[in-house]
Amino acid sequence: MVLELVFSEADSGLRAVDALRRHYNFSNRRIKQIKFHGYFKLNQQTELLTVTVRAGDVAEIVDDISELKPLTLKEGAAQYVIFQNRWFVACNKPAGMLTHPNFHQPENSLSKKISDSEVHLINRLDKDSSGLVLLASNAYAHALFAALPEEKYYLTCVYGRVEAVNAGAEFLPKDAILQVEEILASGLLPELEGAARTAYIAYPICRREGSIIERRISNEKGKNCLTFYRVLGYNPEINVSLLLCRIVTGRTHQIRLHCLSIGHPLLGETLYDLRALAEMAKLPLAERHVSFKKEIGAEEQLKLDELRFSDNPLSTCAYRRLLSNLLELPPADLNSAAILTAPLYRQYCELNRLCQRQFLHSWCLKFANPLPQAKKSASAAPAAASYCLFAPPAEDMQNFLNCNFPQQAAALNTFQKTHFQIAPADETTNLQTVTAAESLRQKAQDLALNGRPLPDLKRYYEKYKS
């Protein structure tokens, strides 16, 4: 990492090491890396980190000489890249690809497709989900972006007609109530066409016992979770709703499990599907083998009994009501024969057969620039104070939206073209609009940093929100 910055009045009289720790979020570990593996220059002269700095002094900092080479993209990586500068790369991950490699698939991952150099994942997506993933080019940028408040928006299709009703109000943290009220009052992306009401789901989530993948709702072991959603459209012909979701917390499987908790599993879902809803409704074993993808064998049926938890905030009656509403069957008729012959169940099976993956897409990310600003250059472009990035839906999901939600698809397409923005640090009110096509052509260009210290993140974030 090569970082150039100008010390401010607040740094004047401090040792360089103290100024970096207090005002530029440098950790003790990074200070040691600069000392033993990099260098520190002040006004083009190599100095010790204990040197006293003055306002206006220009510093050049390298924490690891081996990382002096810029991040280079692999051949073919351009098809995934939406935006790139010297600090991070924004990518549109396709469904079916891992975010990072594992033992079984060491090469089929986004990070391997992007670069052979070391990249640092700022956020992750499930294998079957698609959309925006941010990769930092060095550890310092990764540490700052990881602590940055982001607005994350997802598009998803769920079964059934969704009524925007708040769920889990008793689990809202007290310090989040004001934020929740503000978001409910303004709505999710109010600039987007439509006047649908915004609601939230706040059921806590924890890892299911005996599994490293599955999660469950728990009021005893669960961690705070908050998902806002807005119904963009409903197609009665296929009984599917299109939702815009914003997650405030980033728990594993959060949207998938929260949608199930209100009785609307995702389109193409295989883990938190109708079978999971039937299991939580505690139907008899013989009546719980319904699934969108496959029949459940006897051995797996026995394992389902382990999923009967006593600390679920939703009662068995509540899950039975959700299941009956989804299939439009009376609660008394929730048995295997009635479910398997229900027209809506057969329709869902056919839809899931046509779907190759769950329809969950990370569509938009809004965030302020947390990085310290470097000295100005006459030939340099202004640095960005905030970003609003979009990832167009994958082809299969886009075709589905065009066929079943044409008006909403057109509105989303127009919105992402007109709101793909990079706000210059010098003129945060004068947004520089960049379309997705232009950003691809500009991906190799570097946003040079101007001469400012690390901004107050809260002040920048509140200013950007307003």
C-alpha positions as CSV (number, residue, x, y, z in Angstrom):
1,M,0.0,0.0,0.0
2,V,1.3,3.5,-0.9
3,L,-0.5,6.3,0.9
4,E,0.1,10.0,0.4
5,L,-1.5,12.5,2.8
6,V,-1.1,16.0,4.1
7,F,-1.1,16.6,7.9
8,S,-3.6,19.1,9.2
9,E,-3.7,21.6,12.0
10,A,-4.9,18.9,14.4
11,D,-1.7,16.9,13.7
12,S,0.7,19.9,14.3
13,G,3.2,19.2,17.1
14,L,2.4,15.5,17.3
15,R,4.8,12.7,16.5
16,A,4.0,11.1,13.2
17,V,3.1,7.8,14.9
18,D,0.7,9.5,17.3
19,A,-1.0,11.5,14.5
20,L,-1.5,8.3,12.4
21,R,-3.0,6.4,15.3
22,R,-5.3,9.2,16.5
23,H,-6.6,10.7,13.2
24,Y,-5.9,8.2,10.5
25,N,-7.0,4.9,12.0
26,F,-3.6,3.2,11.8
27,S,-3.4,0.2,14.1
28,N,-0.4,-0.9,16.1
29,R,0.1,-3.8,13.7
30,R,0.2,-1.5,10.7
31,I,2.6,0.9,12.5
32,K,4.9,-2.1,13.0
33,Q,4.6,-3.1,9.3
34,I,5.7,0.4,8.3
35,K,8.6,0.2,10.7
36,F,9.9,-3.2,9.7
37,H,8.7,-3.8,6.1
38,G,8.0,-0.4,4.6
39,Y,9.1,3.2,5.0
40,F,7.9,6.7,6.0
41,K,8.8,9.8,4.1
42,L,8.1,13.4,5.2
43,N,8.4,16.1,2.6
44,Q,10.3,13.5,0.4
45,Q,12.8,12.7,3.1
46,T,12.9,9.4,4.9
47,E,12.2,9.9,8.5
48,L,11.5,7.9,11.7
49,L,7.9,7.6,12.8
50,T,8.8,9.6,15.9
51,V,9.5,12.8,13.9
52,T,7.3,15.8,14.9
53,V,5.0,16.9,12.1
54,R,3.5,20.3,11.2
55,A,0.4,21.3,9.4
56,G,1.0,21.1,5.6
57,D,3.7,18.4,5.8
58,V,3.3,15.8,3.1
59,A,3.8,12.2,4.0
60,E,4.4,9.2,1.8
61,I,3.7,5.9,3.7
62,V,4.4,2.3,2.6
63,D,3.6,-0.5,5.0
64,D,5.0,-3.3,2.8
65,I,7.4,-2.8,0.0
66,S,6.3,-6.1,-1.6
67,E,2.8,-4.5,-2.1
68,L,4.1,-1.6,-4.2
69,K,2.8,-3.2,-7.4
70,P,-0.7,-1.9,-8.3
71,L,-3.6,-4.4,-8.3
72,T,-3.7,-5.9,-11.8
73,L,-6.9,-7.5,-13.2
74,K,-6.8,-10.9,-14.8
75,E,-7.7,-11.4,-18.4
76,G,-11.5,-11.7,-18.6
77,A,-12.1,-9.9,-15.3
78,A,-13.6,-6.9,-17.0
79,Q,-16.9,-8.7,-17.4
80,Y,-17.4,-8.7,-13.6
81,V,-16.0,-5.2,-12.8
82,I,-18.4,-2.3,-12.4
83,F,-16.0,0.2,-10.9
84,Q,-12.3,0.3,-9.9
85,N,-9.9,2.7,-8.3
86,R,-6.6,2.3,-6.4
87,W,-8.4,1.3,-3.2
88,F,-11.2,-1.1,-4.1
89,V,-12.9,-2.9,-7.0
90,A,-16.7,-3.2,-7.2
91,C,-17.8,-6.4,-9.0
92,N,-21.1,-8.0,-10.1
93,K,-20.8,-11.6,-9.0
94,P,-22.9,-14.1,-11.0
95,A,-25.0,-16.7,-9.3
96,G,-23.3,-20.1,-8.9
97,M,-19.9,-18.6,-8.2
98,L,-18.2,-18.6,-4.8
99,T,-17.1,-15.2,-3.4
100,H,-13.8,-16.7,-2.2
101,P,-12.3,-20.1,-2.9
102,N,-12.6,-23.1,-0.6
103,F,-11.1,-26.6,-0.5
104,H,-13.6,-28.1,-3.0
105,Q,-13.6,-25.2,-5.5
106,P,-10.2,-23.5,-5.3
107,E,-10.6,-21.7,-8.7
108,N,-14.3,-21.1,-9.2
109,S,-14.5,-17.9,-7.1
110,L,-14.8,-14.2,-7.7
111,S,-11.6,-13.3,-6.0
112,K,-9.7,-15.7,-8.2
113,K,-11.4,-14.5,-11.4
114,I,-10.5,-10.9,-10.6
115,S,-6.8,-11.0,-9.8
116,D,-3.9,-13.2,-8.9
117,S,-2.8,-10.6,-6.4
118,E,-4.1,-10.7,-2.9
119,V,-7.5,-9.0,-2.5
120,H,-9.5,-8.3,0.6
121,L,-13.2,-9.1,0.6
122,I,-15.2,-6.2,2.1
123,N,-18.5,-8.1,1.8
124,R,-19.6,-11.5,0.8
125,L,-22.6,-13.2,-1.0
126,D,-23.9,-16.7,-0.9
127,K,-22.9,-18.9,-3.8
128,D,-26.4,-18.9,-5.4
129,S,-26.9,-15.1,-4.9
130,S,-25.7,-12.5,-7.3
131,G,-24.8,-8.8,-7.2
132,L,-22.4,-6.3,-5.8
133,V,-19.2,-7.4,-4.0
134,L,-16.5,-5.0,-2.9
135,L,-12.8,-6.1,-2.8
136,A,-10.2,-3.9,-1.2
137,S,-6.8,-3.7,-2.8
138,N,-4.9,-3.6,0.5
139,A,-5.4,-4.4,4.2
140,Y,-5.6,-0.7,5.2
141,A,-8.5,0.1,2.9
142,H,-10.2,-3.2,4.0
143,A,-10.0,-2.2,7.6
144,L,-11.6,1.2,7.0
145,F,-14.3,-0.1,4.6
146,A,-15.2,-2.9,7.0
147,A,-16.1,-0.4,9.7
148,L,-18.0,1.9,7.4
149,P,-21.8,2.2,7.6
150,E,-23.3,1.1,4.3
151,E,-26.7,1.1,2.8
152,K,-27.2,-2.3,1.2
153,Y,-30.2,-2.9,-1.1
154,Y,-31.3,-6.2,-2.5
155,L,-33.8,-7.3,-5.1
156,T,-35.6,-10.6,-4.5
157,C,-38.7,-12.5,-5.7
158,V,-40.8,-14.3,-3.1
159,Y,-43.8,-16.6,-3.2
160,G,-47.2,-15.2,-2.4
161,R,-48.7,-11.7,-2.0
162,V,-46.7,-9.8,0.6
163,E,-48.4,-7.4,3.0
164,A,-46.0,-4.9,4.4
165,V,-46.4,-5.5,8.1
166,N,-43.7,-5.0,10.7
167,A,-42.5,-8.2,12.4
168,G,-40.4,-8.6,15.5
169,A,-40.9,-5.2,17.0
170,E,-40.1,-6.6,20.5
171,F,-36.6,-7.4,19.4
172,L,-35.6,-3.9,18.2
173,P,-32.6,-2.5,20.1
174,K,-33.5,0.7,21.9
175,D,-30.7,2.6,20.2
176,A,-32.1,1.6,16.8
177,I,-35.7,2.7,17.3
178,L,-35.0,6.3,16.1
179,Q,-33.2,5.1,13.0
180,V,-36.0,2.7,12.2
181,E,-38.6,5.4,12.5
182,E,-36.6,7.6,10.2
183,I,-36.4,4.9,7.5
184,L,-40.0,4.0,7.8
185,A,-41.0,7.6,7.5
186,S,-38.9,8.2,4.4
187,G,-39.2,4.8,2.8
188,L,-36.7,2.7,1.0
189,L,-35.3,4.7,-2.0
190,P,-38.3,7.1,-2.1
191,E,-36.9,8.4,-5.5
192,L,-37.9,5.0,-7.0
193,E,-41.4,5.0,-8.6
194,G,-44.3,3.7,-6.5
195,A,-45.8,4.5,-3.1
196,A,-45.6,1.1,-1.5
197,R,-45.2,1.1,2.3
198,T,-41.9,0.2,3.9
199,A,-41.9,-2.4,6.7
200,Y,-39.3,-4.3,8.7
201,I,-38.5,-7.7,10.1
202,A,-36.4,-7.8,13.3
203,Y,-36.3,-11.5,14.4
204,P,-32.9,-12.5,15.9
205,I,-30.9,-15.2,14.1
206,C,-28.4,-17.8,15.3
207,R,-26.7,-20.8,13.8
208,R,-28.7,-24.0,13.9
209,E,-27.4,-26.6,16.3
210,G,-25.6,-29.4,14.4
211,S,-25.0,-27.4,11.2
212,I,-22.3,-25.0,10.0
213,I,-24.6,-23.7,7.2
214,E,-28.2,-23.4,8.4
215,R,-29.5,-20.6,10.6
216,R,-32.7,-20.3,12.6
217,I,-34.7,-17.7,14.5
218,S,-34.1,-17.7,18.2
219,N,-35.1,-15.2,20.9
220,E,-32.5,-16.7,23.3
221,K,-29.3,-17.3,21.3
222,G,-30.0,-15.1,18.3
223,K,-28.1,-11.9,17.4
224,N,-29.9,-8.7,16.5
225,C,-31.1,-8.6,12.9
226,L,-32.9,-5.9,11.0
227,T,-34.3,-6.1,7.5
228,F,-36.4,-3.4,5.8
229,Y,-38.5,-4.3,2.8
230,R,-40.7,-2.6,0.3
231,V,-43.1,-4.4,-2.1
232,L,-42.4,-3.2,-5.6
233,G,-44.9,-5.3,-7.3
234,Y,-47.1,-8.4,-7.3
235,N,-48.0,-10.7,-10.2
236,P,-51.3,-12.6,-9.5
237,E,-50.8,-14.9,-12.5
238,I,-47.8,-16.6,-10.9
239,N,-48.5,-15.4,-7.3
240,V,-45.0,-13.9,-6.9
241,S,-44.0,-10.6,-5.3
242,L,-41.0,-8.5,-6.1
243,L,-39.3,-7.0,-3.0
244,L,-36.7,-4.3,-2.4
245,C,-34.8,-5.1,0.8
246,R,-32.3,-3.2,2.8
247,I,-30.3,-5.0,5.5
248,V,-28.9,-3.0,8.4
249,T,-27.2,-6.0,9.9
250,G,-25.4,-8.5,7.7
251,R,-26.2,-11.9,9.2
252,T,-25.7,-15.1,7.2
253,H,-28.9,-16.0,5.3
254,Q,-30.7,-13.0,6.8
255,I,-33.0,-12.0,4.0
256,R,-33.8,-15.7,3.2
257,L,-34.7,-16.6,6.7
258,H,-36.6,-13.3,7.4
259,C,-38.7,-13.8,4.3
260,L,-39.5,-17.3,5.5
261,S,-40.5,-16.0,8.9
262,I,-43.3,-13.9,7.3
263,G,-44.4,-16.9,5.2
264,H,-42.9,-16.0,1.9
265,P,-39.9,-18.2,0.8
266,L,-37.6,-16.9,-1.9
267,L,-38.1,-18.0,-5.5
268,G,-35.7,-20.8,-6.2
269,E,-35.0,-21.4,-2.5
270,T,-33.9,-24.9,-1.4
271,L,-32.9,-24.5,2.2
272,Y,-35.6,-22.2,3.7
273,D,-38.5,-23.3,1.5
274,L,-41.9,-24.8,2.0
275,R,-40.5,-27.8,3.7
276,A,-38.9,-25.6,6.3
277,L,-42.2,-23.8,6.8
278,A,-44.0,-27.1,7.3
279,E,-41.3,-28.2,9.8
280,M,-41.7,-25.0,11.9
281,A,-45.5,-25.6,11.8
282,K,-44.7,-28.9,13.4
283,L,-46.7,-31.0,11.0
284,P,-46.6,-34.7,11.6
285,L,-43.6,-36.4,10.1
286,A,-45.7,-38.0,7.4
287,E,-47.0,-34.6,6.3
288,R,-43.6,-32.8,6.3
289,H,-42.0,-34.3,3.2
290,V,-43.3,-31.5,0.9
291,S,-40.4,-29.7,-0.9
292,F,-40.0,-27.6,-3.9
293,K,-36.9,-29.5,-5.2
294,K,-37.0,-33.1,-3.9
295,E,-38.7,-35.6,-1.7
296,I,-37.4,-36.0,1.8
297,G,-36.3,-39.5,2.7
298,A,-37.0,-41.3,6.0
299,E,-33.5,-40.6,7.5
300,E,-33.8,-36.9,6.7
301,Q,-37.3,-36.8,8.1
302,L,-36.0,-38.0,11.5
303,K,-33.4,-35.2,11.4
304,L,-36.2,-32.7,11.0
305,D,-37.3,-33.4,14.5
306,E,-34.1,-31.8,15.8
307,L,-35.4,-28.5,14.4
308,R,-38.3,-28.2,16.8
309,F,-37.0,-25.4,19.0
310,S,-38.6,-24.0,22.1
311,D,-37.0,-20.6,21.8
312,N,-38.6,-19.6,18.5
313,P,-40.5,-16.3,19.0
314,L,-43.2,-17.5,16.5
315,S,-45.6,-20.1,17.8
316,T,-46.6,-23.3,16.0
317,C,-50.0,-21.8,15.3
318,A,-48.3,-18.8,13.6
319,Y,-46.4,-21.0,11.3
320,R,-49.4,-23.0,10.4
321,R,-51.3,-19.8,9.6
322,L,-48.4,-18.7,7.4
323,L,-48.3,-22.0,5.6
324,S,-52.1,-22.1,5.1
325,N,-52.1,-18.5,3.8
326,L,-49.3,-19.2,1.4
327,L,-51.1,-22.3,-0.1
328,E,-54.6,-20.8,0.4
329,L,-55.7,-23.9,2.4
330,P,-57.6,-24.0,5.7
331,P,-55.3,-24.7,8.7
332,A,-57.3,-27.9,9.4
333,D,-56.5,-29.2,5.9
334,L,-52.7,-29.0,6.2
335,N,-52.0,-32.6,5.4
336,S,-49.8,-34.3,2.8
337,A,-52.6,-35.1,0.4
338,A,-54.1,-31.6,0.4
339,I,-50.7,-29.9,0.1
340,L,-49.5,-32.1,-2.8
341,T,-52.7,-31.5,-4.7
342,A,-53.0,-27.8,-4.0
343,P,-52.8,-25.8,-7.3
344,L,-50.5,-23.2,-5.7
345,Y,-48.1,-26.0,-4.5
346,R,-47.9,-27.4,-8.0
347,Q,-47.4,-24.0,-9.4
348,Y,-44.5,-23.3,-7.0
349,C,-42.9,-26.6,-7.9
350,E,-43.0,-25.7,-11.6
351,L,-41.6,-22.3,-10.9
352,N,-38.8,-23.7,-8.9
353,R,-38.1,-26.3,-11.5
354,L,-37.5,-23.5,-14.0
355,C,-35.3,-21.6,-11.5
356,Q,-31.7,-22.6,-11.4
357,R,-30.9,-20.7,-8.2
358,Q,-32.5,-18.5,-5.6
359,F,-33.6,-15.1,-6.9
360,L,-31.6,-12.8,-4.5
361,H,-29.5,-10.0,-6.0
362,S,-27.3,-7.4,-4.2
363,W,-28.4,-4.4,-6.3
364,C,-27.1,-1.2,-4.8
365,L,-24.5,0.0,-2.3
366,K,-24.3,3.5,-0.8
367,F,-21.3,4.5,1.3
368,A,-19.1,7.4,2.2
369,N,-15.4,7.3,1.3
370,P,-13.5,6.5,4.6
371,L,-10.0,6.8,3.1
372,P,-7.7,9.7,4.0
373,Q,-7.3,12.3,1.2
374,A,-3.8,12.7,-0.3
375,K,-2.2,15.9,-1.6
376,K,-3.8,17.6,-4.6
377,S,-2.5,17.4,-8.1
378,A,-3.2,19.8,-10.9
379,S,-3.8,16.9,-13.3
380,A,-5.7,14.7,-10.8
381,A,-9.4,14.1,-10.8
382,P,-11.3,14.9,-7.6
383,A,-11.5,12.2,-5.0
384,A,-14.9,10.7,-4.2
385,A,-16.5,11.6,-0.9
386,S,-19.3,9.1,-1.4
387,Y,-20.4,6.3,-3.8
388,C,-23.7,5.0,-5.0
389,L,-23.0,1.8,-7.0
390,F,-25.4,-0.5,-8.8
391,A,-25.1,-4.0,-10.2
392,P,-27.6,-4.8,-13.0
393,P,-29.5,-8.1,-12.3
394,A,-28.1,-11.2,-14.0
395,E,-29.6,-12.2,-17.3
396,D,-31.9,-14.9,-15.9
397,M,-33.3,-12.7,-13.3
398,Q,-33.6,-9.7,-15.6
399,N,-35.5,-11.8,-18.1
400,F,-37.9,-13.0,-15.4
401,L,-38.5,-9.4,-14.3
402,N,-39.0,-8.2,-17.9
403,C,-41.6,-10.9,-18.4
404,N,-43.5,-10.8,-15.1
405,F,-42.8,-7.2,-13.8
406,P,-42.2,-5.1,-16.9
407,Q,-43.0,-1.7,-15.4
408,Q,-40.9,-2.4,-12.3
409,A,-38.0,-3.7,-14.4
410,A,-38.1,-0.5,-16.5
411,A,-38.2,1.7,-13.4
412,L,-35.3,-0.1,-11.8
413,N,-33.2,0.1,-15.0
414,T,-33.9,3.9,-15.3
415,F,-33.1,4.4,-11.6
416,Q,-29.8,2.7,-11.6
417,K,-28.7,4.6,-14.8
418,T,-29.5,8.0,-13.3
419,H,-28.3,7.3,-9.7
420,F,-25.0,5.6,-10.4
421,Q,-23.0,8.3,-8.7
422,I,-19.6,9.3,-7.4
423,A,-19.8,12.5,-5.3
424,P,-16.5,14.5,-5.5
425,A,-15.0,15.4,-2.2
426,D,-14.7,19.1,-3.0
427,E,-18.3,19.4,-4.2
428,T,-20.5,16.9,-2.4
429,T,-23.7,18.6,-3.5
430,N,-22.7,18.6,-7.2
431,L,-22.9,14.9,-8.0
432,Q,-21.0,13.5,-11.0
433,T,-23.3,11.0,-12.6
434,V,-21.6,8.0,-14.1
435,T,-23.6,5.4,-16.0
436,A,-22.7,1.7,-15.8
437,A,-21.3,1.7,-19.3
438,E,-19.1,4.7,-18.6
439,S,-17.9,3.1,-15.4
440,L,-16.7,0.1,-17.3
441,R,-14.7,2.3,-19.7
442,Q,-13.2,4.2,-16.7
443,K,-12.4,1.2,-14.6
444,A,-8.7,1.5,-15.3
445,Q,-8.6,5.2,-14.3
446,D,-7.5,6.0,-10.8
447,L,-9.3,8.5,-8.7
448,A,-6.4,10.6,-7.4
449,L,-6.8,11.6,-3.7
450,N,-6.8,15.3,-2.7
451,G,-5.2,16.9,0.3
452,R,-7.4,16.3,3.3
453,P,-7.1,14.2,6.5
454,L,-9.4,11.4,7.3
455,P,-12.9,12.8,7.4
456,D,-15.3,12.5,10.3
457,L,-17.2,9.4,9.1
458,K,-20.4,10.2,11.0
459,R,-20.5,13.7,9.7
460,Y,-19.8,12.6,6.1
461,Y,-22.4,9.8,6.4
462,E,-25.1,12.1,7.8
463,K,-24.4,14.7,5.2
464,Y,-24.5,12.1,2.4
465,K,-27.8,10.7,3.7
466,S,-29.4,14.2,3.8
